[in-house]
Amino acid sequence: MVNNCNINDIDRIIELGKLINNNFDRVNNIEDIINDNKILGYYLDNKLVGFLMYEQNYEVIDIIYIVVDKLYRHNGIGSILID
């Protein structure tokens, strides 16, 4: 299920973010980004297994990060987040 991430997801977002950038928590202010509703999460059994962070400028949306837990890759989760 895809939904907006919330403040309770911060630790898991940082954990997943570090899969692609060890400094993920240092270069991103996750709390502000969550408050702006710019992180979509994919949840399985209420567990965050992937997320998409984006920036929107007028009609253009730029994907900043898209991350899926290694255990859940190759199941179409990234594609679902993009759709």
C-alpha positions in Angstrom: 0.0 0.0 0.0 1.3 3.5 -0.9 0.8 6.3 1.5 2.4 9.5 2.7 5.2 8.8 5.2 4.8 10.4 8.7 7.0 11.4 11.6 6.9 7.9 13.0 8.7 6.6 9.8 11.8 8.8 10.2 14.1 6.1 11.6 13.1 3.6 8.9 13.5 6.2 6.2 17.0 7.0 7.4 17.8 3.3 7.5 16.6 2.7 4.0 18.2 6.0 2.8 21.6 4.8 4.0 21.4 1.9 1.5 22.1 4.5 -1.2 24.0 7.2 0.7 25.8 6.7 4.0 25.3 10.4 4.8 21.6 10.3 4.0 20.6 11.6 7.4 23.2 14.4 7.3 22.2 15.8 3.8 18.4 15.6 4.2 16.1 17.2 6.8 13.7 14.3 6.8 11.3 15.9 9.3 10.8 19.0 7.2 10.4 16.8 4.0 7.8 14.6 5.8 5.9 17.7 7.0 5.7 18.9 3.4 4.3 15.5 2.4 7.1 14.9 -0.1 7.9 11.3 0.8 5.6 8.5 -0.4 6.1 5.1 1.3 5.3 1.6 0.4 4.0 -0.4 3.3 3.6 -4.2 3.7 2.0 -5.3 6.9 2.4 -1.8 8.3 6.2 -2.0 7.7 7.8 0.7 5.5 9.7 -1.3 2.8 10.4 1.5 0.3 10.0 5.2 -0.3 10.1 7.8 -3.0 11.2 11.3 -2.1 10.3 14.0 -4.6 10.3 17.8 -5.2 7.5 19.5 -7.1 7.9 22.8 -9.0 4.7 23.8 -10.7 3.8 21.0 -13.0 7.2 19.2 -12.8 8.0 16.5 -10.3 11.7 15.5 -9.7 12.4 12.2 -8.0 15.2 12.8 -5.5 15.4 9.3 -4.1 13.7 6.0 -4.6 14.7 3.2 -2.3 13.4 -0.3 -1.7 14.6 -2.6 1.0 16.9 -5.3 -0.5 14.7 -8.0 0.8 11.7 -6.7 -1.2 13.3 -5.7 -4.5 12.2 -7.2 -7.8 8.6 -7.2 -6.7 7.5 -4.0 -8.6 7.5 -1.8 -5.5 9.6 0.9 -7.2 7.3 1.0 -10.2 4.3 1.2 -7.9 5.8 4.2 -6.1 6.5 5.9 -9.4 2.9 5.3 -10.7 
